[in-house]
């Protein structure tokens, strides 16, 4: 079936993209606290990794909302809210993703990177959980 082949191909592309961005975040685990807190290149890689993971999650959200007959909002955070409204995302998971989003983007503007360093593993867990949850929703839709 061509539709399922296209869906599977798109799923594989999302998966490849997600893990590529995830690895950018994961690499930061190899740095000492001092190197991490003072490393502008590390900060850039974290921001790009989180933004990339969010783009993949956003693409999945767009597909889910379109299949539900809803017009996807433009903003990432609003997409998550809309997914909760149509019961395609757990509110607690949305809250965790929004916490990660705020943590990283506040660090980017405030230059306070220690909270990001101490939360790296949790950041990765939350992004992965959200992505996998939405991919399961897509498979069911």
Secondary structure, DSSP 4 states (H G I P E B T S, - for coil): -HHHHHHHHHHHHHHHHHHHHHHHHHHGGGS-HHHHHH-HHHHHHHHHHHHHHHHHHHHHHHHHHHHTT-PPPSSHHHHHHHHHHTTSS-HHHHHHHHHHHHHHHHHHHH---HHHHHTHHHHHHHHHHHHHHHHHHHHH-
